[in-house]
Amino acid sequence: MKRGRKPGSVIRDNIVEILYFLGDAYGYQIFKVYKEIFPLVTLRVMYYHLAKGKDLGIFEVSEIKKTSGEYSWGPETERVFYKLGSKAEPKIKAEVKAYFDKKKN
């Protein structure tokens, strides 16, 4: 029997479901949708699972965009856009599908 934690995560599974409907999106955009469907999550946890999922092949970086503006940390921000990777297995959860169906109408 293997020791340690299993690599699965409910949060990562939910992110897979959201990215299935969005196609590709940057971290904060995914977080906003996630927070509306499953309110008990923090931004820090979201970015952890995006990074971990990238390492596991569940997510891939589709592009990185630099955006200019007046931000509290400086004149520029970097947005990393994620998409589903080869190891992602979306299951089409009812609550996520209902959210996106409602957004369409």
LOFIKOL-797265 format. One record per residue: residue in three letters; x, y, z of N, C-alpha, C in turn. Coordinates in steps of 0.02 Angstrom, whole numbers, padded with zeros to 5 digits, always signed. Each point is the difference from the previous one (the first is absolute). Example, Ala and Ser with C-alpha at 12.3 -4.5 7.8 and 13.67 -1.06 7.14 Angstrom:
<atoms>
ALA+00660-00284+00390-00045+00059+00000+00045+00060+00000;SER-00018+00053-00036+00042+00059+00003-00039+00055+00037;
</atoms>
This chain:
<atoms>
MET+00042-00059+00000-00042+00059+00000+00044+00062+00000;LYS-00017+00048-00043+00039+00062-00004-00013+00043+00062;ARG+00049+00039+00018-00007+00044+00057-00012+00071-00024;GLY-00027+00041+00044-00011+00070-00016-00070+00014-00027;ARG-00009+00061-00021-00065+00022-00024-00011-00021-00072;LYS-00061-00013-00017-00015-00016-00070+00000+00066-00040;PRO+00014-00003-00064+00008+00061-00039-00065+00036-00018;GLY-00057-00030+00011-00064+00031-00019-00020+00057+00045;SER-00043+00044-00025-00024+00057+00038-00069+00021-00025;VAL-00045+00012+00045-00067+00023-00018+00004+00069-00032;ILE+00042+00043+00026+00007+00068-00028+00026-00003-00071;ARG+00052-00041-00012+00026-00007-00068-00052-00029-00047;ASP-00039-00048+00024-00054-00028-00041-00051+00053-00018;ASN-00016+00044+00047-00048+00054-00015+00029+00050-00049;ILE+00065+00013+00004+00032+00045-00048-00002-00030-00070;VAL+00009-00066-00004-00004-00034-00065-00070+00010-00030;GLU-00051-00007+00042-00069+00010-00024-00010+00071-00026;ILE+00026+00049+00036-00008+00070-00020+00037+00013-00065;LEU+00062-00024-00005+00039+00011-00061-00030-00037-00060;TYR-00035-00054+00012-00034-00035-00054-00050+00046-00035;PHE-00036+00040+00040-00049+00046-00028+00031+00066-00024;LEU+00052+00024+00033+00031+00063-00019+00048-00006-00059;GLY+00029-00058-00009+00050-00009-00052+00069+00017+00028;ASP+00017+00063+00003+00060+00021+00035-00015+00065+00037;ALA+00035+00009+00055-00013+00058+00043+00061+00011+00045;TYR+00006+00061+00025+00055+00014+00047-00024-00014+00071;GLY+00047-00005+00045-00013-00023+00068-00056+00036+00036;TYR+00001+00067-00001-00051+00038+00037-00069-00009-00031;GLN-00002-00007-00065-00064-00012-00035-00030-00067+00022;ILE+00042-00051+00005-00022-00066+00024-00023+00006+00072;PHE+00037+00037+00041-00017+00009+00070-00069+00032+00008;LYS-00015+00051-00039-00065+00034+00006-00058-00048-00014;VAL+00007-00040-00052-00052-00049-00017-00004-00053+00055;TYR+00057-00025+00022+00003-00051+00052-00035+00024+00064;LYS+00015+00062+00018-00028+00030+00062-00076+00005-00003;GLU-00028+00012-00059-00073+00004-00007-00033-00068+00007;ILE+00034-00052-00025-00029-00067+00003+00015-00035+00066;PHE+00063+00002+00021+00023-00032+00062+00033+00054+00043;PRO-00038+00034+00044+00025+00060+00034+00059-00010+00049;LEU+00012-00061+00023+00052-00009+00050+00068-00014-00032;VAL+00031+00052-00027+00066-00006-00030+00035+00068+00006;THR+00066-00002+00004+00038+00062+00002+00041+00005-00065;LEU+00021+00059-00015+00040+00012-00060+00067-00037+00004;ARG+00028-00001+00059+00065-00034+00010-00006-00075-00014;VAL-00053-00031+00023-00011-00071-00012-00012-00013-00074;MET-00035+00045-00032-00014-00007-00072+00065-00001-00040;TYR+00044+00048+00014+00064+00003-00036+00044-00060+00016;TYR-00003-00025+00061+00037-00061+00018-00022-00058-00044;HIS-00066-00009-00006-00026-00057-00038+00011+00008-00075;LEU+00001+00061-00025+00017+00011-00071+00073-00020-00013;ALA+00045+00019+00045+00071-00018-00007+00010-00075+00007;LYS-00032-00030+00049+00006-00072+00011-00029-00039-00059;GLY-00058+00023-00025-00031-00032-00058+00044+00006-00062;LYS+00035+00055-00007+00046+00009-00056+00057-00051+00005;ASP+00026-00010+00060+00053-00049+00011-00023-00071-00015;LEU-00064-00015+00014-00028-00067-00010-00024-00011-00072;GLY-00001+00052-00041-00023-00007-00069-00075+00009-00009;ILE-00034+00022+00053-00072+00011-00004-00015+00066-00034;PHE+00042+00051+00012-00008+00065-00032+00063+00016-00040;GLU-00009+00041-00051+00056+00025-00040-00006+00075-00004;VAL+00056+00033-00008+00000+00072-00010-00011+00012-00074;SER-00054+00035-00018-00014+00012-00071+00035+00064-00024;GLU+00003+00050+00043+00037+00062-00018+00011+00042+00063;ILE+00046+00046-00007+00014+00048+00053-00005+00069-00030;LYS-00044+00042+00029-00010+00068-00026+00022+00051+00052;LYS+00033+00051-00023+00017+00056+00043-00049+00056-00014;THR-00029+00027+00053-00050+00052-00007+00024+00063+00037;SER-00003+00056-00034+00019+00064+00031-00060+00032+00035;GLY+00014+00036+00052-00052+00033+00037+00028+00032+00063;GLU-00043+00028+00040+00021+00030+00063-00019-00047+00057;TYR+00046-00042+00019-00012-00048+00053+00038+00021+00063;SER-00020-00026+00057+00032+00019+00062+00073-00024+00003;TRP+00016-00052-00038+00068-00028+00001+00044+00026-00058;GLY-00029+00039-00045+00040+00027-00054-00040+00010-00064;PRO+00035+00016-00054-00034+00018-00062-00020-00060-00045;GLU+00016-00061+00020-00012-00057-00043-00018-00062+00040;THR-00041-00043-00030-00016-00064+00031+00007-00055-00052;GLU+00011-00060+00025+00008-00058-00044-00057-00048+00013;ARG-00036-00018-00053-00055-00048+00006+00020-00065-00033;VAL-00001-00054+00040+00016-00066-00026-00066-00035-00016;PHE-00011-00016-00063-00061-00033-00022+00010-00076+00001;TYR-00047-00035+00031+00002-00073+00006-00052-00032-00045;LYS+00014-00061-00022-00048-00041-00036+00007-00071+00026;LEU-00045-00044-00020+00003-00069+00022+00059-00036-00032;GLY+00034-00040+00040+00056-00039-00024-00021-00070-00022;SER+00048-00040-00018-00015-00067-00025-00027-00047+00053;LYS+00016+00012+00063-00023-00044+00054-00064+00024+00034;ALA-00031+00053-00026-00062+00025+00028-00058-00046-00021;GLU-00044-00014+00048-00057-00043-00013-00064+00035+00024;PRO-00029+00044-00040-00062+00033+00021-00057-00049+00006;LYS-00041+00009+00052-00057-00044+00012-00067+00036-00010;ILE+00000+00063-00015-00059+00043-00010-00045-00003+00063;LYS+00023+00032+00053-00039+00003+00062-00062+00043-00011;ALA-00055-00021+00030-00064+00033-00009+00000+00073+00021;GLU+00031+00016+00057-00001+00069+00024+00041+00047-00044;VAL+00054-00026-00029+00041+00042-00044-00037+00010-00066;LYS-00030-00053-00027-00038+00006-00062-00059+00048+00009;ALA-00034-00005+00057-00057+00044+00013+00022+00073+00003;TYR+00059+00013+00029+00026+00068+00005+00012+00029-00070;PHE+00032-00038-00043+00015+00025-00067-00063+00004-00044;ASP-00047-00046+00011-00064+00005-00037-00037+00063+00020;LYS+00002+00017+00064-00032+00061+00025+00034+00062-00028;LYS+00066-00002-00005+00038+00057-00026-00014+00012-00075;LYS-00014-00054-00038-00016+00007-00070-00066+00038-00010;ASN-00049-00013+00043-00066+00031-00007-00003+00066+00030;
</atoms>
